[in-house]
Amino acid sequence: MMNRVVLVGRLTRDPELRYTPAGVAVATFTLAVNRTFTNQQGEREADFINCVVWRKPAENVANFLKKGSLAGVDGRVQTRNYEGQDGKRVYVTEVVAESVQFLEPKNATHNGGGGNGGYQGNSGGGYSNNNAGGGYNQNQQSSSQSYDRANNDPFASDGKPIDISDDDLPF
């Protein structure tokens, strides 16, 4: 048997983080996933899919995702039921996420695009997509030297702090 779901969509609201009586974190959120076709008016419709994630990934989802965030969910479909306050049986179908991927930078705007198009270095060093020499710029004095794999390791510790912008982090 197989029960596998892979979704990519945007959160319709901020995730809700709760804890079980045993202290286990659980986050719930709804993902809006566009359909691959348009309706008769030429508009693209979306499905709104309830998702739940447990433990540390739940805390990460609550801390780093918000309404409008683009996320990928890998998990399984689960159905459950319970007796509602009115005494009627309530049936729930949801995706239990085994992993949630954050698909855009932390400070991205939610207008359909994401990110700045690449990693930009600064004068203190860093990887730059537009470096004409194709090399790694250690600092301003050596910026004209290209990276030589055999003799110069740019990741070797020289005792200086690494200057990385929040925009360059994948989470």
C-alpha positions as YAML, in Angstrom:
chain: A
units: angstrom
residues:
- id: 1
  name: MET
  ca: [0.00, 0.00, 0.00]
- id: 2
  name: MET
  ca: [1.11, 3.55, -0.59]
- id: 3
  name: ASN
  ca: [-0.01, 6.81, 1.02]
- id: 4
  name: ARG
  ca: [2.21, 9.68, -0.10]
- id: 5
  name: VAL
  ca: [1.45, 13.38, -0.58]
- id: 6
  name: VAL
  ca: [3.73, 16.11, -1.93]
- id: 7
  name: LEU
  ca: [2.33, 19.66, -1.95]
- id: 8
  name: VAL
  ca: [3.63, 23.14, -2.72]
- id: 9
  name: GLY
  ca: [1.52, 26.13, -1.77]
- id: 10
  name: ARG
  ca: [1.12, 29.19, 0.38]
- id: 11
  name: LEU
  ca: [-0.12, 29.32, 3.96]
- id: 12
  name: THR
  ca: [-3.58, 30.87, 4.27]
- id: 13
  name: ARG
  ca: [-2.97, 31.98, 7.87]
- id: 14
  name: ASP
  ca: [-0.25, 31.88, 10.50]
- id: 15
  name: PRO
  ca: [0.40, 28.36, 11.82]
- id: 16
  name: GLU
  ca: [-1.19, 27.44, 15.17]
- id: 17
  name: LEU
  ca: [1.26, 25.84, 17.61]
- id: 18
  name: ARG
  ca: [-0.07, 23.84, 20.54]
- id: 19
  name: TYR
  ca: [1.34, 21.26, 22.92]
- id: 20
  name: THR
  ca: [-0.17, 17.95, 23.99]
- id: 21
  name: PRO
  ca: [-0.52, 17.21, 27.73]
- id: 22
  name: ALA
  ca: [2.72, 15.19, 27.36]
- id: 23
  name: GLY
  ca: [4.51, 18.29, 26.03]
- id: 24
  name: VAL
  ca: [4.71, 17.27, 22.35]
- id: 25
  name: ALA
  ca: [4.54, 20.20, 19.92]
- id: 26
  name: VAL
  ca: [1.92, 20.10, 17.15]
- id: 27
  name: ALA
  ca: [1.35, 22.80, 14.52]
- id: 28
  name: THR
  ca: [-1.61, 23.06, 12.18]
- id: 29
  name: PHE
  ca: [-1.87, 25.19, 9.06]
- id: 30
  name: THR
  ca: [-3.79, 25.36, 5.80]
- id: 31
  name: LEU
  ca: [-1.98, 25.32, 2.47]
- id: 32
  name: ALA
  ca: [-3.53, 26.91, -0.63]
- id: 33
  name: VAL
  ca: [-2.42, 24.84, -3.63]
- id: 34
  name: ASN
  ca: [-3.22, 26.08, -7.12]
- id: 35
  name: ARG
  ca: [-4.83, 23.68, -9.57]
- id: 36
  name: THR
  ca: [-3.04, 23.06, -12.85]
- id: 37
  name: PHE
  ca: [-6.00, 24.21, -14.97]
- id: 38
  name: THR
  ca: [-8.25, 27.26, -15.16]
- id: 39
  name: ASN
  ca: [-12.05, 27.42, -14.88]
- id: 40
  name: GLN
  ca: [-14.41, 28.67, -17.62]
- id: 41
  name: GLN
  ca: [-13.72, 32.29, -16.64]
- id: 42
  name: GLY
  ca: [-9.97, 31.72, -17.11]
- id: 43
  name: GLU
  ca: [-9.26, 31.92, -13.40]
- id: 44
  name: ARG
  ca: [-7.04, 29.48, -11.56]
- id: 45
  name: GLU
  ca: [-8.73, 27.82, -8.62]
- id: 46
  name: ALA
  ca: [-7.02, 26.54, -5.50]
- id: 47
  name: ASP
  ca: [-7.54, 23.74, -3.02]
- id: 48
  name: PHE
  ca: [-7.21, 24.54, 0.67]
- id: 49
  name: ILE
  ca: [-5.55, 21.59, 2.38]
- id: 50
  name: ASN
  ca: [-5.29, 21.20, 6.15]
- id: 51
  name: CYS
  ca: [-1.86, 20.08, 7.34]
- id: 52
  name: VAL
  ca: [-0.49, 19.00, 10.71]
- id: 53
  name: VAL
  ca: [3.15, 18.59, 11.74]
- id: 54
  name: TRP
  ca: [4.58, 17.27, 15.00]
- id: 55
  name: ARG
  ca: [7.56, 17.77, 17.35]
- id: 56
  name: LYS
  ca: [10.55, 19.97, 16.40]
- id: 57
  name: PRO
  ca: [9.40, 20.55, 12.81]
- id: 58
  name: ALA
  ca: [6.15, 21.92, 14.28]
- id: 59
  name: GLU
  ca: [8.08, 24.48, 16.32]
- id: 60
  name: ASN
  ca: [10.14, 25.41, 13.25]
- id: 61
  name: VAL
  ca: [6.99, 25.90, 11.16]
- id: 62
  name: ALA
  ca: [5.46, 28.13, 13.85]
- id: 63
  name: ASN
  ca: [8.67, 30.17, 14.20]
- id: 64
  name: PHE
  ca: [9.59, 30.65, 10.54]
- id: 65
  name: LEU
  ca: [6.40, 30.49, 8.47]
- id: 66
  name: LYS
  ca: [3.51, 32.94, 8.41]
- id: 67
  name: LYS
  ca: [0.47, 33.74, 6.31]
- id: 68
  name: GLY
  ca: [1.53, 33.85, 2.65]
- id: 69
  name: SER
  ca: [4.75, 31.87, 3.09]
- id: 70
  name: LEU
  ca: [5.59, 29.42, 0.29]
- id: 71
  name: ALA
  ca: [6.11, 25.93, 1.67]
- id: 72
  name: GLY
  ca: [6.55, 22.38, 0.46]
- id: 73
  name: VAL
  ca: [4.96, 19.55, 2.41]
- id: 74
  name: ASP
  ca: [5.88, 15.89, 2.17]
- id: 75
  name: GLY
  ca: [3.65, 13.52, 4.12]
- id: 76
  name: ARG
  ca: [0.59, 11.28, 4.10]
- id: 77
  name: VAL
  ca: [-3.19, 11.67, 4.10]
- id: 78
  name: GLN
  ca: [-4.92, 10.76, 7.34]
- id: 79
  name: THR
  ca: [-8.59, 10.62, 8.27]
- id: 80
  name: ARG
  ca: [-9.94, 10.73, 11.79]
- id: 81
  name: ASN
  ca: [-13.25, 11.36, 13.50]
- id: 82
  name: TYR
  ca: [-14.53, 12.50, 16.85]
- id: 83
  name: GLU
  ca: [-17.80, 13.40, 18.52]
- id: 84
  name: GLY
  ca: [-18.54, 17.12, 18.26]
- id: 85
  name: GLN
  ca: [-20.06, 19.30, 20.98]
- id: 86
  name: ASP
  ca: [-23.48, 18.84, 19.42]
- id: 87
  name: GLY
  ca: [-23.14, 15.04, 19.69]
- id: 88
  name: LYS
  ca: [-22.65, 14.51, 15.94]
- id: 89
  name: ARG
  ca: [-19.70, 12.62, 14.48]
- id: 90
  name: VAL
  ca: [-17.12, 14.98, 12.88]
- id: 91
  name: TYR
  ca: [-14.84, 13.59, 10.14]
- id: 92
  name: VAL
  ca: [-11.50, 15.22, 9.40]
- id: 93
  name: THR
  ca: [-9.13, 14.58, 6.48]
- id: 94
  name: GLU
  ca: [-5.69, 16.18, 6.72]
- id: 95
  name: VAL
  ca: [-2.11, 15.80, 5.58]
- id: 96
  name: VAL
  ca: [0.28, 14.68, 8.31]
- id: 97
  name: ALA
  ca: [3.57, 16.26, 7.26]
- id: 98
  name: GLU
  ca: [6.76, 14.28, 7.69]
- id: 99
  name: SER
  ca: [8.77, 17.23, 6.42]
- id: 100
  name: VAL
  ca: [8.03, 20.87, 5.63]
- id: 101
  name: GLN
  ca: [10.39, 22.80, 3.35]
- id: 102
  name: PHE
  ca: [10.61, 26.60, 3.54]
- id: 103
  name: LEU
  ca: [10.74, 27.61, -0.12]
- id: 104
  name: GLU
  ca: [11.59, 31.30, 0.05]
- id: 105
  name: PRO
  ca: [13.83, 33.58, 2.09]
- id: 106
  name: LYS
  ca: [12.69, 34.63, 5.54]
- id: 107
  name: ASN
  ca: [12.05, 38.26, 4.53]
- id: 108
  name: ALA
  ca: [10.53, 37.67, 1.08]
- id: 109
  name: THR
  ca: [7.48, 39.60, 0.04]
- id: 110
  name: HIS
  ca: [4.44, 37.47, -0.76]
- id: 111
  name: ASN
  ca: [3.51, 38.81, -4.17]
- id: 112
  name: GLY
  ca: [4.25, 35.61, -6.07]
- id: 113
  name: GLY
  ca: [7.99, 36.12, -6.23]
- id: 114
  name: GLY
  ca: [10.62, 35.20, -3.80]
- id: 115
  name: GLY
  ca: [14.17, 36.15, -3.04]
- id: 116
  name: ASN
  ca: [16.61, 38.49, -4.65]
- id: 117
  name: GLY
  ca: [17.57, 36.23, -7.53]
- id: 118
  name: GLY
  ca: [20.85, 35.04, -6.05]
- id: 119
  name: TYR
  ca: [23.43, 35.35, -3.38]
- id: 120
  name: GLN
  ca: [25.28, 38.64, -3.36]
- id: 121
  name: GLY
  ca: [28.58, 38.99, -1.61]
- id: 122
  name: ASN
  ca: [29.64, 42.12, 0.24]
- id: 123
  name: SER
  ca: [32.98, 43.83, 0.68]
- id: 124
  name: GLY
  ca: [33.75, 41.52, 3.59]
- id: 125
  name: GLY
  ca: [33.63, 38.47, 1.36]
- id: 126
  name: GLY
  ca: [31.07, 35.90, 0.35]
- id: 127
  name: TYR
  ca: [29.83, 34.03, -2.66]
- id: 128
  name: SER
  ca: [28.70, 36.26, -5.48]
- id: 129
  name: ASN
  ca: [26.75, 35.03, -8.52]
- id: 130
  name: ASN
  ca: [28.05, 37.90, -10.61]
- id: 131
  name: ASN
  ca: [31.77, 37.42, -9.89]
- id: 132
  name: ALA
  ca: [33.31, 37.63, -13.36]
- id: 133
  name: GLY
  ca: [36.41, 35.71, -12.31]
- id: 134
  name: GLY
  ca: [34.31, 32.83, -11.03]
- id: 135
  name: GLY
  ca: [36.24, 32.88, -7.79]
- id: 136
  name: TYR
  ca: [35.63, 33.41, -4.12]
- id: 137
  name: ASN
  ca: [36.48, 36.86, -2.77]
- id: 138
  name: GLN
  ca: [38.23, 36.43, 0.59]
- id: 139
  name: ASN
  ca: [38.48, 40.18, 1.21]
- id: 140
  name: GLN
  ca: [38.96, 43.42, -0.71]
- id: 141
  name: GLN
  ca: [42.74, 43.07, -0.94]
- id: 142
  name: SER
  ca: [42.50, 39.63, -2.57]
- id: 143
  name: SER
  ca: [39.33, 40.22, -4.58]
- id: 144
  name: SER
  ca: [41.30, 40.18, -7.84]
- id: 145
  name: GLN
  ca: [42.69, 36.73, -7.08]
- id: 146
  name: SER
  ca: [40.57, 33.80, -8.20]
- id: 147
  name: TYR
  ca: [39.94, 30.83, -5.96]
- id: 148
  name: ASP
  ca: [42.49, 28.04, -6.37]
- id: 149
  name: ARG
  ca: [41.11, 24.76, -5.00]
- id: 150
  name: ALA
  ca: [44.48, 23.14, -4.48]
- id: 151
  name: ASN
  ca: [46.17, 25.93, -2.50]
- id: 152
  name: ASN
  ca: [43.55, 28.19, -0.90]
- id: 153
  name: ASP
  ca: [40.59, 26.98, 1.16]
- id: 154
  name: PRO
  ca: [38.09, 29.87, 1.58]
- id: 155
  name: PHE
  ca: [36.36, 28.04, 4.41]
- id: 156
  name: ALA
  ca: [39.49, 27.52, 6.50]
- id: 157
  name: SER
  ca: [39.26, 29.31, 9.84]
- id: 158
  name: ASP
  ca: [41.41, 32.43, 9.96]
- id: 159
  name: GLY
  ca: [40.01, 33.51, 13.33]
- id: 160
  name: LYS
  ca: [37.75, 36.22, 11.88]
- id: 161
  name: PRO
  ca: [33.95, 36.14, 12.21]
- id: 162
  name: ILE
  ca: [32.00, 35.27, 9.09]
- id: 163
  name: ASP
  ca: [29.77, 38.08, 7.82]
- id: 164
  name: ILE
  ca: [26.61, 36.53, 6.35]
- id: 165
  name: SER
  ca: [23.46, 38.50, 5.65]
- id: 166
  name: ASP
  ca: [20.11, 37.06, 6.75]
- id: 167
  name: ASP
  ca: [19.09, 37.27, 3.07]
- id: 168
  name: ASP
  ca: [21.71, 34.62, 2.25]
- id: 169
  name: LEU
  ca: [20.38, 32.05, 4.72]
- id: 170
  name: PRO
  ca: [18.01, 29.40, 3.32]
- id: 171
  name: PHE
  ca: [15.75, 29.53, 6.38]
...
